[in-house]
Amino acid sequence: MNSLFLRIFLPSAKGDYTSAPIRAKAGALAGGVGICANLLLAAGKFFVGAVSGSISVTADAANNLTDAGSSLLTVAGFRLSAKPADKGHPYGHARYEYLTGLALSFLILLVGFTFLKESVVSLFSASETVINTLSLLILAGSIAVKLWMWLVYRKIARLIDSATLRAAATDSLSDSIMTAVVLAGALIRRFAGYEIDGIIGCGVALFILFSGVKLVLETSDPLLGAAPDPTLVHQLKEMVLSYTGIIGVHDLVIHSYGAGKMFATLHAEVDARTDLSETHDLIDNIEMEVGAALRLELVIHMDPVTLNDPQLDAMHAEIATMIRQISPGLRHHDFRVVFGPTHDNILFDVVVPTGFPLPDSELVYLLNASIKRIYPTAIPKIRVDHDYADFLEE
């Protein structure tokens, strides 16, 4: 049913939901569904809350009202995100989607605190709630509507790969569970005579607060620079290494500026004896083909590596062992030696994992001292790299 619903309201997509205009349409559709449905649910529940005097139902209604605001922000966020790049924002405006979600999360927290306060007050009041049959039917209908919204949001989120709509889908499913709890409390009050409205109201308010905190974390992560998807990192590494002529890869950095706006750079090791024009053509092909397959802008820096040199290979193996002895978590790359009559320059980059205990300067000092013990006339030139994508070579 949801597939038919999308085909009716997004006929121009024709199965391709990756472009910015189609994403904006899909976001507007999801937002429109959310605004209309949540306003109707909020109105119905405010009516029930006013008639019955139930603080838990009123809190649930307020939650639906914030969901309507969330849907409005979703529409605005997708529309702003679809704006093309300009001189001031060369990477586009896709991160507006995260900003609107962050604004919504603070609104949810405000509502949660307000109703937690009212629910705590109601615990010590003598007021009673009266739930009639119409009220029970409205609450049951609300659960069905929220489950339908969960299915719609989940379907659209998968089509356009939207973190915002995935969060909205989870929120709708959680709302249906929350309303079910409110309905259960109403049934207990009506048929068993136990007054637990204040307790349920506190539970609903705490749930709203939990949802707000969770949304703050989800929407702030990409703005702060969250780690890239490990699956994407693995795919990118394996695809580049699958090309004949690529010996190794390292120094991967991925920047995301929102859906469809991802940029990646990496270093690819190639045989230094290969013709430069031939290698350059290979790198160009990898950038275009892998970038298109993974839907990102890929830039590759090629590092020439000297192969099958007995003296160099022996030094490399010895220094690699020494690096592992300092810490098994350390890796290195770009190893080369410039041999001279009085001294040899030993150059390489050492890669430290996130959370490595030693400062860069202390690590370089230890490496220098260890190399000098093995090669007294050597002059080590070491650069420290940090692993930004869990991309360390095994």
N, C-alpha and C positions, 0 to 999 in steps of 0.2 A: 504494500500500500504506500509506503514511504517513497519507494522508487517511482511509482506513478505520480505521486505528489511532486517530486522534484522534476520529473519530465514535463509536467504541466507548467510549473512556475519557472523553470530554467531551461526552456527549449533550445536556446541559442548555444548552450554549452556543448551539446553533441558528444558527451562523454569526456570532454577535456575541461577540467576545472582548475588548471594551473595558472592561467593568465590572470593578471591583476584585475581587469574589468569583470571577468567571470567570478573571481573571488569576492569582489565587491558586491555583485548581484547575489551570490550565495549568502554572504554575510547579511545583506539587507533582508533577504528572505527569512533567515533564521531570526534576525532581530525583530522583524515584523510579527512572526509567529509568537515570539516571546512577549512582545509588548501587548498584543491583543489578548492572548491567553492569560497572562499574569494579571492584567488589569481586571478581567472578568473574575478571576479567582479571588483577587484581593477584595473586590466589591462584595462578592458572595460571602466571604469569610468575615469581613467587617460587619456585614448584616447579622451573621450568626453571632459574632462576638457581642454586638450591641444588644441583641435580643436576649441572649443567654447570660451575659455578664462574664463570659469565660475569658480570662486573661491569656490562656494558652492559644485559643482560637484567634484572638486579636493579634498576638505575637506572630502566629503563622500567617495572618493576613498581611501584616507589615513586611514579613519576609517576602511574600509574593510581590508586594509593592516595590521593594528594592530589586527584585528580579526583573520587574518591568523597566526600572531605571537601568539595570544592567543591560537589558536588551537594547535600550535606546543608545547607551554608550557603545554597544557592539556595532550597531549600524553606523554611528559616527566614526568609530575606530576603523572599520573596514573601508569606509568612504575616504577618510584621510589617508589610509595606508595605500590606497590605489593611486594617489597623486604621483605623477611621473617625477623622475629626478630633475633637479634644477641646479642652478649655479651654487646655491647655498647648501644644498643637500644632494651631492653627487651620487650617493648610495640609495637614494629614494626615501620614501616616508613610511616604509612598512612597519617600523617600530611603534607607530601610533597605536597599533593594535595592543601592544603591551602597556602603553601609557593609560589607555582607557580602562584596561583591566585593573591597573593599579589604583586608579581613581575610584573605581567601583568597590574594590576591596576595603578601602577606608570607610566608604558609605555603609557597607555591610557591618563593619565593626561598630560604627556609631549606633546603628539600629540594635545590634546585639546587646550593647551595654545598656541602652535605654530600657529594653524589655527585661533584661535581667534584674534591673533595679525595681521595675514594677512588679515582677513576679515574686521577688523576695518580700516586698511590702504586702502582697496578697496572701503570703503564707501566714501572716499574723493578723489578717482581717477576718471578720466573721461573715463575709459575703458568700452566698451560695450561687451555683450556676444551675440553669435550667435548660436542658437541650431537648428540643422537640424533634419530631420525625423529619421535618423539612431540613433542619440543620444537619442531621445525620446524612441525609441524601446529598446535600451540598458538599460535605466533607468527603464522602465516598466518590462523588463525581470529580472532585479536585484531584484525588489520587489517580484516577484514570487519565485525566488530562495531563498531569505531570509525567506519567509513564509514557504517554504518546510524545510529549515534548522531548523526553530523554531519547527516544528512538530517532526523532527527526534531527536533533542536534548531533547525535552520534553519527548518523549517516552523512550529514553535510561535513562534519569535522573530518571524517575519513576521506571524503572526496577532495577537499581542498587542503588537507593537512593543517588544520588550525588548532593551535593549543588553546586559544580562547574558547572555541566552541566545544572542545573536549572538556574543558573546565565547566562550561555551561551544561553539558550533558550530565556530568557527574553531579552538579548542583541540582538538576531537575530530578535525578534519581533519588538523591538525598532528601529533597523536598517531599517526594511521595512517601518516603519512609517516615519523615517527620510528621506529615499530616496523618498517616496511619496511626502513629502514636497518640496524636491529639484525639483522633476518632476513638481509639481504644479507651482513652481516659473519659471521653463523653459517655461511652457505653457503660463503663464501670459506674459512673455517677448516676446514670439513669436507672440501671437495672440492679445495682448492688448498693447504691446509696453512699458510697465512699467519695468524699470530697478531696480529690487529688489534683485539682486544676492548677494550683500554685506550683506544685512540684513539677507537673508537666510543663508549665510555663517556664520554669527555671531550666528544664532540660532543653526546651526549644531555643531559649536564649543562648545557652551554652553551645548548642549546635550551630547557631548563626555565627557566634564568635569563632568557633573552630573553622567554619567555612571561610570566614574573612581572613583569618591568619593564614590558612592554606593558600588562598588566592593571592595574598601578598607575596608569599614565597614563590609561587608559580610564575607570577608576572614580573617580579623583580629579578629573578635569576637571569633571563636573557638580557636584561638591561645592564646587569652587573658584569656580564661576560661569562655565562655558564660554559662548562666543558662541552665539547662537541659530542654528538651521538657516537658511542663506541662502534656501533654497526657501520656507520658512515666512515669512520676512521679505518676500520678493517677493510671495507670495500675499496676505498681509495688506494690503500697500500697494495692490496692484492691486484687491482686492475693495472696500476702503474708497473708493478713488478712482472706482470704477465707479458710485457713487451720485450722481445729479443733485443739485447743491447743494454738493458737497465740492470745494473749490478746490485744496487741497494737504494733505499730511500730513507730520508731523515729530515729533521727540522720542519715538521708539518705544523702549519698554523692555519686555523679556520676561524673566520669572522662571519657572524650571522647578523644581518640587518633586517631580519624579518623573513616571512615566508617568501621564497623565490628570490631572495637577495643574499646569497651565500658566496663567500670568497675564500679561496684556499691557496696557499703557497707551500711548496715543498722543494727539497733538494734531491736530485736524482744522480746517483753515481754512474759514470760511464767509463769505458776503456779510454785511457788517454791517447792510445795509438790510433783510434778510429778517426777517419776524416771528419773535420770540424763541420763542414757543410752537411754531411750525411747525418751526423749526430743532431745538429740543429733541426733538420727536417724531422727526425724522429721525435724530438721533444715537442715540436709544433703539433704533430699529429696526436701525441698523447694529450696535450692540453685541450685540443678541440674535441677529441673523441671521448675521453674520460669526463671532461667537463660537461659535455652534452648528456652523457649517460646518467650522471649524478646530479644534474641540474645545478651546477655551480660554476663560478668563474675561477678557472685553475691557472696558476702561473707556476712554472717549474724552472728552477735554477739548476744548471747541470754542473756537477763536480767531476773533473777528470781524475781517474784513479790509475796508478801504475800497477800493472799486474805482472806476475811471474818474474819478479826481481828477487833472487835468493837473499841478497844482503838486506834489502828493504823488508822482505817478508819475515825474516828472522827477527829484526828489530821490532817490527809491528807485533809479532806474536809475544815477544818478551814484555813489551810495554802494556799490551792488552792484559796479560796475566797480572802485572803489577797494579793496574787500575782496578781489576776485580778484587785483588787482595785488600785494597783500601776500603772498598765497599762493593758487594755483589750487585747493588742497585745501579752502579755507575755504568754508563755506556760511552762510546767515543766514535768519532767518524772524521772524515777528511784528514786521514793520517798521511803525512808526506815528510820527506827528509831532504834537505838541501846539503849535500856533502861538500866540504871544503878542505883545504890543506891544513888548517890549524884547528878548525872546529866544525861541528855539524849542527845545523838548525833543525830541530825536531818540532814539527808543527802538527797540532790536532785540536779538535773541539771535544770537550768532555761534556756529556749530558747528564744533568742531575735531576732525579725525580722530585715531584712535589713533596714537600715536607722533609727534604734532606737536612740533617742536623747541622752540618758544617757551613759556615759562611763561605762565599765564593773565594775570598782572599786566602782563607786558611786551607781550602782544598787545593788551590793552585800552589801554595807553598809546599804542601805535602807531596804533590805530584812532581814538582821541581826537584825536591830533595831526593825522592826515590829514583828519578831518572838520572840525576847526577851521580848517584852511587853506582849505577850500572854503566853509564857513559860519562866519565868525568869531563871530557872536552865538549860535551853537548851543550847547546843553548836551547832550552825548551821554550816554545812560544805557544802558550795554551790559552784557549778561549773557552769560557764557561757558557754552555747553553742550558736553557730550562725547558723541560718537557711540558708543552702547553696542550697536548692532545692525547696523552697516554699512548705515545707512539714509539716507545723505546724499542730498539732492536733486540731480538732474542739471540 
